[in-house]
Amino acid sequence: MKNEKVLVCMYNFLPYNDASGNIVAKKIYNNKKEVDVIHNNLEKTTDNEFYEIIKEYIDEDILLDTPYMFGYWKALKQFIHEGLNAIINITNIMVNILRFIVELCFLFLIF
């Protein structure tokens, strides 16, 4: 089996200083494998020092500019829609789209 790159889709990820984003970034750093990241532009405090370290492992870094409102379905729906479009732009493999949908479904099950 060929070596596949991981796709990380997070509403909040570095450079924005957020606990969940930092946890995922640490996992990326520890795995030392290249990933693609789709995340949202948040109006929050940034951690550019950690972001500079982690960028070594990020190939495609796609920053979406959707509304920043936690718990507001329309904002999350727009992030999902634009995230799917970003996936289509970086790859035509339907498996990645299905993985994104499954991960989002899992995310909503936790809340």
C-alpha positions in Angstrom: 0.0 0.0 0.0 1.4 3.4 -0.9 2.1 6.0 1.7 -1.0 8.3 2.0 -1.0 11.8 3.3 -3.5 12.7 6.1 -6.1 15.4 5.7 -6.8 17.4 8.8 -10.0 19.4 8.9 -10.4 21.6 11.9 -12.6 24.6 12.5 -9.9 25.9 14.9 -6.2 25.1 14.2 -2.9 26.9 14.5 -1.9 29.7 14.4 -4.9 30.3 16.6 -4.3 29.5 20.2 -6.9 26.8 21.0 -6.6 23.7 23.1 -8.1 21.3 20.5 -5.9 22.8 17.7 -2.8 22.5 19.8 -3.5 18.8 20.6 -3.9 18.0 16.9 -0.8 20.0 16.0 1.2 18.1 18.7 0.1 14.8 17.2 1.2 16.0 13.7 4.5 17.1 15.2 5.0 13.7 17.0 4.1 11.7 13.9 6.6 13.6 11.7 4.5 13.0 8.6 3.3 15.5 6.0 -0.4 16.5 6.2 -2.8 18.8 4.4 -4.8 21.1 6.7 -8.1 22.9 6.2 -9.0 25.3 8.9 -10.9 28.5 9.6 -9.8 32.1 10.0 -10.6 32.8 13.7 -10.5 36.2 15.4 -8.5 34.8 18.3 -5.1 35.1 19.9 -2.4 33.4 17.7 0.6 31.2 18.6 2.9 31.9 15.7 5.9 30.3 17.4 4.3 26.8 17.4 2.8 27.4 14.0 6.2 28.1 12.5 7.5 24.8 14.0 4.5 22.7 12.7 4.5 24.2 9.2 7.4 21.9 8.3 4.8 19.1 8.3 2.0 20.9 6.5 1.9 20.6 2.7 -1.4 22.3 1.8 -2.4 24.8 4.4 -5.9 26.0 3.4 -7.3 28.8 5.6 -11.0 29.4 5.0 -12.6 32.7 5.8 -16.0 31.7 7.0 -18.0 33.3 9.9 -16.4 32.7 13.3 -19.3 31.6 15.6 -19.1 28.5 17.7 -22.4 26.6 18.1 -24.0 28.5 15.3 -25.2 25.9 12.6 -25.1 28.3 9.6 -21.4 29.2 10.3 -20.5 25.5 10.7 -22.5 24.6 7.6 -20.6 27.2 5.5 -17.3 25.9 6.9 -18.3 22.4 5.8 -19.3 23.5 2.4 -16.2 25.5 1.7 -14.1 22.7 3.2 -15.5 20.2 0.8 -14.8 22.6 -2.1 -11.2 22.9 -0.8 -10.8 19.1 -0.8 -12.1 19.0 -4.3 -9.5 21.6 -5.3 -6.6 19.7 -3.8 -7.6 16.2 -4.9 -10.2 14.4 -6.9 -10.2 11.3 -4.7 -13.7 10.7 -3.4 -12.3 8.8 -0.4 -11.0 12.0 1.1 -14.4 13.6 0.8 -16.0 10.7 2.5 -13.4 10.8 5.3 -14.1 14.5 5.8 -17.9 13.8 6.1 -17.3 10.9 8.5 -15.0 13.0 10.7 -17.6 15.9 10.8 -20.3 13.4 11.7 -18.1 12.2 14.5 -17.5 15.7 15.7 -21.2 16.5 15.9 -21.8 13.2 17.8 -19.4 14.4 20.6 -21.3 17.6 21.0 
